[in-house]
């Protein structure tokens, strides 16, 4: 692992962080700073809470000759906005890595002067998390249900279409335009609309959810519902079939969805593993780590996260 990635900020530290809006709750600094300490890297991970109107100013600050930000993650609501900015302004010959280009969502940026490159580590982080579920092979999930078509939801949908090759993916969002946009991307990604119509099924009415979700082997909540105490359950748990796996991307608490699913005897999981997996993948990109570094970084970050959440 390379622990000398450039100049710091005057006190010897390089700066990394999380770009988003209203994200003070994030536990990303806990994980990344634990890893920086372990590997003795002189760096600090911060929160960059930026208004949308200031995104371009943030970008210009990052690529300025005196800038000390060497990399950052991107979260709600800017994963797709920043993909467009990198495509427009970065001088990197290939500004988007494969999965950032395919999914249209950037959650990790590596900074090399005025050459920024965007990555998506959410998708591999999610896949690694569900692959670690006991007695569950993601490839066996012939039908999949995804609630939410934001940056993470659409990225996971497109990634699973490639990795799992399901017979059907149901995608639910009350915003019709977002479902239609994802359907178009899905068709372009698979190369022909005939195959898209066989696999992708968009749902915009809550009344249609029960008859679709009952068919599915894997049920995913990619909406923010559950983040706050008192949030309603995003999906009808009683209609999820026995034997299905439920994965909620919300990580900071045990959500109503996970609680109800476990009470029914279903295998249900919060998003901690996805969070720590994608963070470790980002860290490896910034530090040019190898596979052994990644394994250790995942453990360091998961341990730090669970300790912070009081679950260690």
C-alpha positions, 0 to 999 in steps of 0.5 A: 500500500502506498502511504505517500500520495502527495502533499498535505494541507500544511500540517502534513495531512492529506485530505479525503472526505464525503461530499453530500448534503445534510450528511452530518450523520455519516459514519464514513469518517469513523471507518476511513480515519481508523484505516488511515491510523492503522496504515500510518497514512498522514491523512484525515477524512472529513465531511463536505456538506455542500449546497448544490449551487456550490458544487462547481465551486467545490470542484474547482477547489479540488483541482486548484494547484493549491488543493489538498483534497486527494480523493472523496466519496460522493453520496446523496444527492450528488452521485449522478450530478458529479458523474456529469461534472467529471465528464465535462471538466476532468482532463483524465483520458478515461474519466469514468471507470467501468461501473461508474459509466454503466450505472451513471452514478459516481460514489468515489473520486480519485484526484490527480491534479486536474485529472479526476476519475470517477468510480462506483464501489457501491455495486461491488460493496453490495454484491460482496455483502450479499455474497457473504450471507450464509447459505445464500448464493446471489446467482440463485436469485432468479427474481429480484425486487428493488425499492428506490431508483436513486443513485444506489438503487439504479446502480445495484439494479444494473450491476445485478442484471450483469452479475446474477442474470435474473429472469426478472427484476422488479423496480419500484419507485413512486416517481414515474420519470425515474423508473422510465429513465432507469428502464432506458438505461437498462435497455441500453446496457443489455443492448436490445430492448426485447431482452429488457422487456423480459427482465425489467419491470417498473412499478410506480403504484404501491398497489402493484407491489404485493403481487410482485414482491411475493415472487422474489428471492431477494428484496432490496430497500434502496430508499432512505425510508428507515433512516429516521425513527418513526419512518414507515416501513417501505415494503409490505413485509407480510407479502415477502415469500418465505425463504427470501433474503431482505437487504436494507441499505440503511445502516445506522439503525435496525429499520422497521423493514428488518425488524418485521422481516426477522420477526417473520423468520426471514433472513434480513440484514442492515446495510453495514456490510455494504457500507464498510465494503464500499468504503474499503474499496474506495480506500484501496483506490486512493492508496493503490492497495492490493487484494491483501490490503483490501481484506485487512481494510474491510476488517478494520472498517467493519470493526470501527463501524460496529464499535461506533454503532455499539454492536461490537 
